[in-house]
Amino acid sequence: MEQKMLEKYAHLLVHAGLNVQKDQEVIISASVEQYPFVELLTKTCYEAGAKEVRVEWSFAKKRLLDYTYASAETLGQVKPWEEAKMAQQAEDCPAMLHIMSDGPDAMNGMDAEKFATVTQARQKVMKPYRSKMDGKYQWLIAAVPSPEWAKKVFPTLGEDEAVEALWREIMRTCYVTEDNDPVTARQAHDRYTMAKADWLTKQGFASLRYHSANGTDFTVELIPGATWCAAGETNSTNGAFYVPNMPTEEVFTSPMAGRCEGTLVSTKPLSYNGQMVENFSVTFRDGKAVSCQAEVGQAVLEKIISMDEHACMLGEVALVAKESPINQSGLLFYNTLFDENAACHVALGRGFKEILPDGAQLTVEEAEQRGINDSIVHVDFMVGSDDLSIVGVKPDGTEVPVFVNGTWATA
């Protein structure tokens, strides 16, 4: 990818995505293989006024070796220095930029039982610190192609060609072109999705009803007075507006925890921590996932749902029109950051207290009392299809079409 385009992309991430403020600390998380782009990001953050930029490196192949040879007890232990580091982050609330690049099969062969055990052990210690930071810092998840990921998306191309092709798709879906200002283009699109969010909030729906020919037949209750969100959020401590995901096409809210019924059928594979789940469905009764079937990754899906007592409930419902540029590409990205922005989706696990008018001031326990699900996981899966219909039901029983044939019922 040309240096000019990489610089435009880095500028978009730092200024329109993370929105780095003067004298703010920034933490970048990335694979060791992405050091050239991390160097560019670091420079761009400093030019935006960052006081300090720190990088936390990862390496998927090493992580797989850890899960192959180290015990669950060892991997699940949170060292005192790790907890102290997390406590300091919860105090300082630095801006955090996460670069995704690992291939979707990076963790193939990992023991799903061991992974669940390790995650549960570590999250018991780390989650309170993350909850303390909710709404008080800027964060962004974005992507850079790796050869493994690119070859999964473009299997017929050579490695270099595949990486270049995936770069082009990342740029296109993030509205970065050779002759535009990507920040301006991104903000114009964000205004459109935020207008949809405002419309949904004003409707005050009590529930949504989903139906499609593939077997999806599902109803979910919504939280009275909750808002719908799109594109960006505001850091409650400094007022900075930021966009947590690049790309993003969704309009979303958190539903009432434990209040849904029916079956949702996936329309795209799920890549979860380097493990694939494909051709699956989840059935809910009394607000909880009571069964699931997957042609590939059944054990992984079962572990997600049983990760803790609330992982079986929904924390998010999100609407994405089939006109999304990600969907129109016709590609399967094998990456939830992209694939969730190609289709309507839901998320098992943790919800967002920020969708409540006073959410930023609420404790986790107070948010739970208002209907926000809390869990150590938040796992999106896609349910949007070309024939998906969604009907909004108001408290008085009035029904309003929201989606017809996979897109907004009104312009």
C-alpha positions as a Markdown table, in Angstrom:
| # | Residue | x | y | z |
|---|---|---|---|---|
| 1 | Met | 0.0 | 0.0 | 0.0 |
| 2 | Glu | 1.3 | 3.4 | -0.9 |
| 3 | Gln | 2.8 | 5.5 | 1.9 |
| 4 | Lys | 0.4 | 8.4 | 1.2 |
| 5 | Met | -2.6 | 6.1 | 1.8 |
| 6 | Leu | -1.1 | 4.6 | 4.9 |
| 7 | Glu | -0.6 | 8.1 | 6.3 |
| 8 | Lys | -4.2 | 9.1 | 5.5 |
| 9 | Tyr | -5.4 | 5.9 | 7.2 |
| 10 | Ala | -3.3 | 6.6 | 10.3 |
| 11 | His | -4.6 | 10.2 | 10.4 |
| 12 | Leu | -8.1 | 8.9 | 10.2 |
| 13 | Leu | -7.6 | 6.5 | 13.1 |
| 14 | Val | -5.8 | 9.0 | 15.4 |
| 15 | His | -8.0 | 12.1 | 14.7 |
| 16 | Ala | -11.5 | 10.8 | 13.8 |
| 17 | Gly | -11.3 | 7.4 | 15.5 |
| 18 | Leu | -9.4 | 7.8 | 18.8 |
| 19 | Asn | -9.4 | 11.6 | 18.7 |
| 20 | Val | -6.2 | 12.0 | 20.7 |
| 21 | Gln | -6.2 | 15.1 | 22.9 |
| 22 | Lys | -3.3 | 17.3 | 23.8 |
| 23 | Asp | -1.2 | 15.8 | 26.6 |
| 24 | Gln | -3.1 | 12.6 | 26.6 |
| 25 | Glu | -1.4 | 9.2 | 27.2 |
| 26 | Val | -2.0 | 6.6 | 24.4 |
| 27 | Ile | -1.5 | 2.8 | 24.5 |
| 28 | Ile | -1.3 | 1.0 | 21.2 |
| 29 | Ser | -1.9 | -2.8 | 21.1 |
| 30 | Ala | -0.7 | -4.7 | 18.1 |
| 31 | Ser | 1.0 | -7.8 | 16.7 |
| 32 | Val | 4.8 | -7.6 | 16.5 |
| 33 | Glu | 4.5 | -8.2 | 12.8 |
| 34 | Gln | 2.8 | -4.8 | 12.4 |
| 35 | Tyr | 5.7 | -2.7 | 13.7 |
| 36 | Pro | 6.0 | -0.5 | 10.5 |
| 37 | Phe | 2.4 | 0.8 | 10.8 |
| 38 | Val | 2.7 | 1.1 | 14.6 |
| 39 | Glu | 5.7 | 3.3 | 14.0 |
| 40 | Leu | 3.5 | 5.5 | 11.8 |
| 41 | Leu | 0.7 | 5.5 | 14.3 |
| 42 | Thr | 3.0 | 6.5 | 17.1 |
| 43 | Lys | 4.3 | 9.4 | 15.1 |
| 44 | Thr | 0.8 | 10.5 | 14.2 |
| 45 | Cys | -0.3 | 10.3 | 17.9 |
| 46 | Tyr | 2.6 | 12.5 | 19.0 |
| 47 | Glu | 1.8 | 15.0 | 16.2 |
| 48 | Ala | -1.8 | 15.1 | 17.5 |
| 49 | Gly | -0.4 | 16.2 | 20.9 |
| 50 | Ala | -0.1 | 13.0 | 22.8 |
| 51 | Lys | 2.1 | 13.2 | 25.9 |
| 52 | Glu | 3.3 | 9.7 | 25.8 |
| 53 | Val | 2.7 | 6.7 | 23.5 |
| 54 | Arg | 3.3 | 3.2 | 24.7 |
| 55 | Val | 3.0 | 0.0 | 22.7 |
| 56 | Glu | 1.9 | -3.4 | 24.0 |
| 57 | Trp | 3.0 | -6.2 | 21.6 |
| 58 | Ser | 1.4 | -9.5 | 20.9 |
| 59 | Phe | 2.2 | -12.6 | 18.8 |
| 60 | Ala | -0.5 | -15.1 | 18.0 |
| 61 | Lys | 1.9 | -18.1 | 17.4 |
| 62 | Lys | 3.5 | -17.6 | 20.8 |
| 63 | Arg | 0.0 | -17.4 | 22.4 |
| 64 | Leu | -1.0 | -20.7 | 20.8 |
| 65 | Leu | 2.2 | -22.2 | 22.2 |
| 66 | Asp | 1.3 | -20.9 | 25.6 |
| 67 | Tyr | -2.1 | -22.7 | 25.4 |
| 68 | Thr | -0.5 | -25.8 | 24.1 |
| 69 | Tyr | 2.2 | -26.3 | 26.8 |
| 70 | Ala | 1.4 | -24.1 | 29.8 |
| 71 | Ser | -1.1 | -25.2 | 32.4 |
| 72 | Ala | -4.5 | -23.4 | 32.8 |
| 73 | Glu | -3.5 | -22.6 | 36.4 |
| 74 | Thr | -0.3 | -20.8 | 35.2 |
| 75 | Leu | -2.1 | -19.0 | 32.4 |
| 76 | Gly | -5.0 | -18.0 | 34.5 |
| 77 | Gln | -2.9 | -16.4 | 37.2 |
| 78 | Val | -2.8 | -12.6 | 37.2 |
| 79 | Lys | 0.6 | -11.5 | 38.5 |
| 80 | Pro | 0.7 | -8.7 | 41.0 |
| 81 | Trp | 2.5 | -6.4 | 38.5 |
| 82 | Glu | -0.3 | -7.1 | 36.0 |
| 83 | Glu | -3.0 | -6.1 | 38.5 |
| 84 | Ala | -1.0 | -3.0 | 39.5 |
| 85 | Lys | -0.7 | -2.0 | 35.8 |
| 86 | Met | -4.4 | -2.4 | 35.3 |
| 87 | Ala | -5.2 | -0.5 | 38.4 |
| 88 | Gln | -2.9 | 2.4 | 37.2 |
| 89 | Gln | -4.7 | 2.3 | 33.8 |
| 90 | Ala | -8.1 | 2.5 | 35.5 |
| 91 | Glu | -6.8 | 5.6 | 37.4 |
| 92 | Asp | -5.2 | 7.3 | 34.4 |
| 93 | Cys | -7.7 | 6.2 | 31.7 |
| 94 | Pro | -5.3 | 6.5 | 28.7 |
| 95 | Ala | -6.7 | 6.4 | 25.1 |
| 96 | Met | -6.3 | 2.9 | 23.8 |
| 97 | Leu | -5.9 | 1.9 | 20.1 |
| 98 | His | -6.1 | -1.8 | 19.3 |
| 99 | Ile | -4.9 | -3.0 | 15.9 |
| 100 | Met | -6.3 | -6.3 | 14.7 |
| 101 | Ser | -4.4 | -8.3 | 12.2 |
| 102 | Asp | -4.2 | -12.0 | 13.2 |
| 103 | Gly | -5.6 | -14.6 | 10.8 |
| 104 | Pro | -9.0 | -16.1 | 11.7 |
| 105 | Asp | -7.3 | -19.5 | 12.1 |
| 106 | Ala | -4.5 | -18.3 | 14.3 |
| 107 | Met | -5.6 | -20.2 | 17.3 |
| 108 | Asn | -6.8 | -23.4 | 15.6 |
| 109 | Gly | -6.1 | -26.4 | 17.8 |
| 110 | Met | -6.4 | -24.4 | 21.1 |
| 111 | Asp | -8.3 | -26.3 | 23.8 |
| 112 | Ala | -11.6 | -24.5 | 24.2 |
| 113 | Glu | -12.0 | -25.8 | 27.8 |
| 114 | Lys | -8.6 | -24.5 | 28.8 |
| 115 | Phe | -9.3 | -21.1 | 27.1 |
| 116 | Ala | -12.6 | -20.8 | 29.0 |
| 117 | Thr | -10.9 | -21.7 | 32.3 |
| 118 | Val | -8.1 | -19.2 | 31.8 |
| 119 | Thr | -10.5 | -16.4 | 30.7 |
| 120 | Gln | -12.8 | -16.9 | 33.7 |
| 121 | Ala | -9.8 | -16.9 | 36.1 |
| 122 | Arg | -8.2 | -13.7 | 34.7 |
| 123 | Gln | -11.4 | -11.8 | 34.3 |
| 124 | Lys | -12.4 | -12.3 | 38.0 |
| 125 | Val | -9.4 | -10.0 | 38.7 |
| 126 | Met | -9.2 | -7.7 | 35.7 |
| 127 | Lys | -12.9 | -7.0 | 35.0 |
| 128 | Pro | -13.5 | -4.6 | 37.9 |
| 129 | Tyr | -10.8 | -2.4 | 36.6 |
| 130 | Arg | -12.2 | -2.4 | 33.1 |
| 131 | Ser | -15.7 | -1.7 | 34.5 |
| 132 | Lys | -14.2 | 1.3 | 36.4 |
| 133 | Met | -12.9 | 2.7 | 33.1 |
| 134 | Asp | -16.2 | 2.4 | 31.2 |
| 135 | Gly | -17.2 | 5.7 | 29.6 |
| 136 | Lys | -14.1 | 7.4 | 30.9 |
| 137 | Tyr | -11.6 | 6.9 | 28.2 |
| 138 | Gln | -11.3 | 6.8 | 24.4 |
| 139 | Trp | -10.7 | 3.5 | 22.6 |
| 140 | Leu | -10.6 | 2.3 | 19.0 |
| 141 | Ile | -10.4 | -1.1 | 17.3 |
| 142 | Ala | -9.0 | -1.0 | 13.7 |
| 143 | Ala | -7.4 | -3.4 | 11.3 |
| 144 | Val | -4.1 | -3.9 | 9.4 |
| 145 | Pro | -3.8 | -7.0 | 7.1 |
| 146 | Ser | -1.5 | -9.8 | 7.8 |
| 147 | Pro | -0.5 | -12.4 | 5.2 |
| 148 | Glu | -2.5 | -15.1 | 7.0 |
| 149 | Trp | -5.7 | -13.1 | 7.2 |
| 150 | Ala | -5.3 | -11.8 | 3.6 |
| 151 | Lys | -4.9 | -15.3 | 2.2 |
| 152 | Lys | -8.0 | -16.4 | 4.1 |
| 153 | Val | -10.1 | -13.6 | 2.4 |
| 154 | Phe | -8.4 | -13.9 | -1.0 |
| 155 | Pro | -7.2 | -17.6 | -1.2 |
| 156 | Thr | -6.6 | -17.5 | -5.0 |
| 157 | Leu | -4.1 | -14.6 | -4.8 |
| 158 | Gly | -0.4 | -14.7 | -4.0 |
| 159 | Glu | 0.6 | -13.6 | -0.6 |
| 160 | Asp | 1.7 | -10.0 | -1.6 |
| 161 | Glu | -1.3 | -9.6 | -3.9 |
| 162 | Ala | -3.7 | -10.8 | -1.2 |
| 163 | Val | -2.3 | -8.3 | 1.4 |
| 164 | Glu | -2.6 | -5.5 | -1.1 |
| 165 | Ala | -6.2 | -6.5 | -2.0 |
| 166 | Leu | -7.1 | -6.6 | 1.7 |
| 167 | Trp | -5.5 | -3.2 | 2.3 |
| 168 | Arg | -7.7 | -1.8 | -0.5 |
| 169 | Glu | -10.8 | -3.2 | 1.1 |
| 170 | Ile | -9.9 | -1.8 | 4.5 |
| 171 | Met | -9.3 | 1.6 | 3.0 |
| 172 | Arg | -12.6 | 1.5 | 1.0 |
| 173 | Thr | -14.8 | 0.4 | 3.9 |
| 174 | Cys | -13.2 | 3.2 | 6.1 |
| 175 | Tyr | -13.9 | 5.8 | 3.4 |
| 176 | Val | -10.2 | 6.4 | 2.6 |
| 177 | Thr | -9.5 | 7.3 | -1.0 |
| 178 | Glu | -6.6 | 8.9 | -2.9 |
| 179 | Asp | -8.4 | 12.2 | -3.4 |
| 180 | Asn | -10.6 | 12.7 | -0.4 |
| 181 | Asp | -10.3 | 13.9 | 3.2 |
| 182 | Pro | -11.2 | 10.6 | 5.0 |
| 183 | Val | -12.1 | 12.5 | 8.2 |
| 184 | Thr | -14.7 | 14.6 | 6.4 |
| 185 | Ala | -16.0 | 11.5 | 4.5 |
| 186 | Arg | -16.3 | 9.5 | 7.7 |
| 187 | Gln | -18.1 | 12.3 | 9.6 |
| 188 | Ala | -20.6 | 12.7 | 6.7 |
| 189 | His | -21.5 | 9.0 | 6.9 |
| 190 | Asp | -21.6 | 9.1 | 10.7 |
| 191 | Arg | -24.3 | 11.8 | 10.6 |
| 192 | Tyr | -26.5 | 9.5 | 8.5 |
| 193 | Thr | -26.3 | 6.6 | 11.0 |
| 194 | Met | -26.7 | 8.9 | 14.0 |
| 195 | Ala | -29.9 | 10.2 | 12.4 |
| 196 | Lys | -31.2 | 6.6 | 12.3 |
| 197 | Ala | -30.3 | 6.2 | 16.0 |
| 198 | Asp | -32.2 | 9.4 | 16.9 |
| 199 | Trp | -35.2 | 8.1 | 15.0 |
| 200 | Leu | -35.2 | 4.8 | 16.8 |
| 201 | Thr | -34.8 | 6.5 | 20.2 |
| 202 | Lys | -37.7 | 8.8 | 19.6 |
| 203 | Gln | -39.9 | 5.8 | 18.6 |
| 204 | Gly | -39.6 | 4.4 | 22.1 |
| 205 | Phe | -40.1 | 0.8 | 21.1 |
| 206 | Ala | -40.9 | -1.7 | 23.8 |
| 207 | Ser | -39.6 | -4.6 | 21.7 |
| 208 | Leu | -38.3 | -5.7 | 18.3 |
| 209 | Arg | -39.5 | -8.8 | 16.4 |
| 210 | Tyr | -37.1 | -10.5 | 13.8 |
| 211 | His | -38.1 | -12.9 | 11.0 |
| 212 | Ser | -36.3 | -14.3 | 8.0 |
| 213 | Ala | -36.7 | -17.4 | 5.9 |
| 214 | Asn | -33.6 | -19.1 | 7.2 |
| 215 | Gly | -35.3 | -19.8 | 10.5 |
| 216 | Thr | -34.8 | -16.7 | 12.5 |
| 217 | Asp | -37.9 | -16.0 | 14.5 |
| 218 | Phe | -37.1 | -13.9 | 17.5 |
| 219 | Thr | -38.4 | -11.2 | 19.8 |
| 220 | Val | -36.4 | -9.1 | 22.2 |
| 221 | Glu | -37.5 | -6.5 | 24.8 |
| 222 | Leu | -35.9 | -3.1 | 25.0 |
| 223 | Ile | -35.1 | -1.0 | 28.1 |
| 224 | Pro | -37.6 | 1.9 | 28.6 |
| 225 | Gly | -35.9 | 5.3 | 28.1 |
| 226 | Ala | -32.7 | 3.8 | 26.7 |
| 227 | Thr | -31.1 | 5.4 | 23.7 |
| 228 | Trp | -29.9 | 4.0 | 20.4 |
| 229 | Cys | -26.3 | 4.8 | 19.4 |
| 230 | Ala | -24.3 | 5.0 | 16.2 |
| 231 | Ala | -20.8 | 5.8 | 15.1 |
| 232 | Gly | -19.3 | 7.4 | 18.2 |
| 233 | Glu | -19.3 | 8.0 | 21.9 |
| 234 | Thr | -18.2 | 10.8 | 24.2 |
| 235 | Asn | -15.6 | 10.4 | 26.9 |
| 236 | Ser | -17.3 | 11.6 | 30.0 |
| 237 | Thr | -14.1 | 12.9 | 31.6 |
| 238 | Asn | -12.9 | 15.2 | 28.9 |
| 239 | Gly | -15.8 | 15.5 | 26.4 |
| 240 | Ala | -13.9 | 14.1 | 23.5 |
| 241 | Phe | -16.0 | 12.4 | 20.8 |
| 242 | Tyr | -14.5 | 9.3 | 19.4 |
| 243 | Val | -15.4 | 6.4 | 17.1 |
| 244 | Pro | -14.6 | 3.0 | 18.8 |
| 245 | Asn | -14.7 | 0.9 | 15.6 |
| 246 | Met | -13.2 | 1.5 | 12.2 |
| 247 | Pro | -15.1 | 0.6 | 10.0 |
| 248 | Thr | -18.6 | 1.1 | 11.6 |
| 249 | Glu | -22.0 | 1.0 | 10.0 |
| 250 | Glu | -24.1 | -0.1 | 12.9 |
| 251 | Val | -26.9 | 1.5 | 14.9 |
| 252 | Phe | -27.2 | -0.3 | 18.3 |
| 253 | Thr | -28.5 | -0.4 | 21.8 |
| 254 | Ser | -28.5 | -2.8 | 24.7 |
| 255 | Pro | -31.8 | -4.8 | 25.2 |
| 256 | Met | -33.4 | -5.7 | 28.5 |
| 257 | Ala | -31.3 | -8.4 | 30.0 |
| 258 | Gly | -33.1 | -11.8 | 30.2 |
| 259 | Arg | -36.1 | -10.7 | 28.1 |
| 260 | Cys | -36.0 | -12.4 | 24.7 |
| 261 | Glu | -37.5 | -15.5 | 23.0 |
| 262 | Gly | -37.0 | -17.5 | 19.9 |
| 263 | Thr | -34.2 | -18.6 | 17.5 |
| 264 | Leu | -31.5 | -16.6 | 15.8 |
| 265 | Val | -29.7 | -18.1 | 12.8 |
| 266 | Ser | -26.3 | -16.9 | 11.9 |
| 267 | Thr | -25.6 | -15.6 | 8.4 |
| 268 | Lys | -21.9 | -15.3 | 8.6 |
| 269 | Pro | -19.1 | -17.3 | 10.4 |
| 270 | Leu | -17.9 | -16.1 | 13.8 |
| 271 | Ser | -14.1 | -15.8 | 14.4 |
| 272 | Tyr | -13.6 | -15.9 | 18.2 |
| 273 | Asn | -10.1 | -15.6 | 19.5 |
| 274 | Gly | -8.7 | -17.3 | 16.4 |
| 275 | Gln | -11.3 | -20.1 | 16.4 |
| 276 | Met | -14.0 | -20.4 | 13.8 |
| 277 | Val | -17.7 | -21.1 | 14.5 |
| 278 | Glu | -19.8 | -21.6 | 11.3 |
| 279 | Asn | -23.4 | -22.3 | 10.2 |
| 280 | Phe | -24.9 | -22.0 | 13.6 |
| 281 | Ser | -28.0 | -21.0 | 15.5 |
| 282 | Val | -28.9 | -20.1 | 19.0 |
| 283 | Thr | -32.3 | -20.6 | 20.7 |
| 284 | Phe | -33.4 | -18.5 | 23.6 |
| 285 | Arg | -36.1 | -19.2 | 26.3 |
| 286 | Asp | -37.0 | -16.9 | 29.1 |
| 287 | Gly | -34.2 | -14.6 | 28.0 |
| 288 | Lys | -31.4 | -17.1 | 28.1 |
| 289 | Ala | -29.6 | -19.2 | 25.4 |
| 290 | Val | -30.8 | -22.7 | 26.1 |
| 291 | Ser | -29.4 | -24.5 | 23.0 |
| 292 | Cys | -27.1 | -24.0 | 20.1 |
| 293 | Gln | -26.1 | -25.9 | 17.0 |
| 294 | Ala | -23.0 | -25.3 | 14.9 |
| 295 | Glu | -21.6 | -27.2 | 11.9 |
| 296 | Val | -18.1 | -26.0 | 12.9 |
| 297 | Gly | -17.0 | -24.9 | 16.3 |
| 298 | Gln | -19.8 | -26.4 | 18.4 |
| 299 | Ala | -17.6 | -26.7 | 21.5 |
| 300 | Val | -16.4 | -23.1 | 21.1 |
| 301 | Leu | -19.9 | -21.8 | 20.9 |
| 302 | Glu | -21.0 | -23.7 | 23.9 |
| 303 | Lys | -18.1 | -22.4 | 25.9 |
| 304 | Ile | -18.9 | -18.8 | 25.0 |
| 305 | Ile | -22.5 | -19.2 | 26.2 |
| 306 | Ser | -21.4 | -20.8 | 29.5 |
| 307 | Met | -18.4 | -18.5 | 30.2 |
| 308 | Asp | -20.3 | -17.0 | 33.2 |
| 309 | Glu | -24.0 | -16.9 | 34.3 |
| 310 | His | -24.8 | -13.9 | 32.1 |
| 311 | Ala | -22.9 | -14.9 | 28.9 |
| 312 | Cys | -26.1 | -16.7 | 27.8 |
| 313 | Met | -28.0 | -13.4 | 27.7 |
| 314 | Leu | -27.9 | -10.6 | 25.1 |
| 315 | Gly | -26.0 | -7.4 | 25.7 |
| 316 | Glu | -26.5 | -5.8 | 22.3 |
| 317 | Val | -28.8 | -5.6 | 19.3 |
| 318 | Ala | -27.4 | -3.8 | 16.2 |
| 319 | Leu | -29.0 | -2.8 | 12.9 |
| 320 | Val | -26.9 | -2.7 | 9.7 |
| 321 | Ala | -28.5 | -2.1 | 6.3 |
| 322 | Lys | -27.6 | -4.5 | 3.5 |
| 323 | Glu | -26.3 | -1.5 | 1.5 |
| 324 | Ser | -23.3 | -1.4 | 3.8 |
| 325 | Pro | -20.1 | -1.2 | 1.7 |
| 326 | Ile | -18.8 | -4.2 | 3.6 |
| 327 | Asn | -21.8 | -6.2 | 2.6 |
| 328 | Gln | -21.7 | -4.9 | -1.0 |
| 329 | Ser | -18.1 | -6.0 | -1.4 |
| 330 | Gly | -19.4 | -9.6 | -1.4 |
| 331 | Leu | -16.5 | -10.6 | 0.7 |
| 332 | Leu | -16.4 | -12.6 | 3.9 |
| 333 | Phe | -13.7 | -11.0 | 6.0 |
| 334 | Tyr | -13.5 | -13.7 | 8.7 |
| 335 | Asn | -13.2 | -10.9 | 11.2 |
| 336 | Thr | -16.0 | -9.7 | 13.4 |
| 337 | Leu | -14.9 | -6.0 | 13.2 |
| 338 | Phe | -15.8 | -6.1 | 9.5 |
| 339 | Asp | -18.4 | -8.8 | 9.2 |
| 340 | Glu | -20.6 | -7.4 | 12.0 |
| 341 | Asn | -20.7 | -4.2 | 9.9 |
| 342 | Ala | -22.0 | -6.1 | 6.9 |
| 343 | Ala | -25.2 | -7.3 | 8.6 |
| 344 | Cys | -27.6 | -6.9 | 11.5 |
| 345 | His | -26.1 | -8.6 | 14.6 |
| 346 | Val | -26.5 | -9.3 | 18.3 |
| 347 | Ala | -24.0 | -9.9 | 21.0 |
| 348 | Leu | -24.0 | -12.4 | 23.8 |
| 349 | Gly | -22.7 | -11.1 | 27.1 |
| 350 | Arg | -21.9 | -7.6 | 28.3 |
| 351 | Gly | -24.1 | -4.7 | 27.5 |
| 352 | Phe | -23.4 | -0.9 | 27.4 |
| 353 | Lys | -24.5 | 1.2 | 30.4 |
| 354 | Glu | -23.8 | 4.3 | 28.2 |
| 355 | Ile | -27.1 | 3.7 | 26.4 |
| 356 | Leu | -28.9 | 4.9 | 29.6 |
| 357 | Pro | -29.2 | 8.7 | 29.9 |
| 358 | Asp | -27.2 | 8.7 | 33.2 |
| 359 | Gly | -25.2 | 5.6 | 32.4 |
| 360 | Ala | -21.8 | 7.1 | 32.8 |
| 361 | Gln | -22.5 | 7.8 | 36.5 |
| 362 | Leu | -23.9 | 4.3 | 37.3 |
| 363 | Thr | -22.0 | 1.5 | 38.9 |
| 364 | Val | -22.1 | -2.0 | 37.2 |
| 365 | Glu | -24.6 | -3.1 | 39.9 |
| 366 | Glu | -26.8 | -0.1 | 39.3 |
| 367 | Ala | -26.8 | -0.6 | 35.5 |
| 368 | Glu | -27.7 | -4.3 | 36.0 |
| 369 | Gln | -30.7 | -3.2 | 38.1 |
| 370 | Arg | -31.8 | -1.1 | 35.1 |
| 371 | Gly | -31.6 | -4.0 | 32.7 |
| 372 | Ile | -28.0 | -3.8 | 31.3 |
| 373 | Asn | -26.5 | -7.3 | 31.1 |
| 374 | Asp | -23.0 | -7.8 | 32.6 |
| 375 | Ser | -20.6 | -10.5 | 31.7 |
| 376 | Ile | -16.9 | -11.2 | 31.1 |
| 377 | Val | -17.6 | -11.7 | 27.4 |
| 378 | His | -19.1 | -9.6 | 24.6 |
| 379 | Val | -19.4 | -11.8 | 21.4 |
| 380 | Asp | -21.1 | -10.5 | 18.3 |
| 381 | Phe | -22.7 | -12.7 | 15.7 |
| 382 | Met | -24.4 | -11.8 | 12.5 |
| 383 | Val | -28.1 | -12.5 | 11.8 |
| 384 | Gly | -28.8 | -10.0 | 8.9 |
| 385 | Ser | -30.0 | -11.4 | 5.6 |
| 386 | Asp | -31.5 | -10.0 | 2.4 |
| 387 | Asp | -35.0 | -10.9 | 3.5 |
| 388 | Leu | -34.7 | -10.0 | 7.2 |
| 389 | Ser | -37.7 | -8.1 | 8.6 |
| 390 | Ile | -37.7 | -6.3 | 11.9 |
| 391 | Val | -40.8 | -4.8 | 13.4 |
| 392 | Gly | -40.7 | -2.3 | 16.3 |
| 393 | Val | -43.6 | -2.7 | 18.8 |
| 394 | Lys | -44.5 | 0.3 | 20.9 |
| 395 | Pro | -45.8 | 0.1 | 24.5 |
| 396 | Asp | -49.4 | 0.5 | 23.3 |
| 397 | Gly | -49.0 | -2.4 | 20.8 |
| 398 | Thr | -48.5 | -0.2 | 17.7 |
| 399 | Glu | -46.3 | -1.9 | 15.2 |
| 400 | Val | -43.8 | 0.0 | 13.0 |
| 401 | Pro | -41.7 | -1.5 | 10.3 |
| 402 | Val | -38.0 | -0.9 | 11.0 |
| 403 | Phe | -36.3 | -3.2 | 8.5 |
| 404 | Val | -37.9 | -4.7 | 5.3 |
| 405 | Asn | -35.9 | -7.1 | 3.1 |
| 406 | Gly | -32.7 | -6.4 | 4.9 |
| 407 | Thr | -32.7 | -2.6 | 4.9 |
| 408 | Trp | -34.3 | 0.4 | 6.5 |
| 409 | Ala | -38.1 | 0.6 | 6.0 |
| 410 | Thr | -37.9 | 4.3 | 5.6 |
| 411 | Ala | -35.2 | 6.4 | 3.9 |
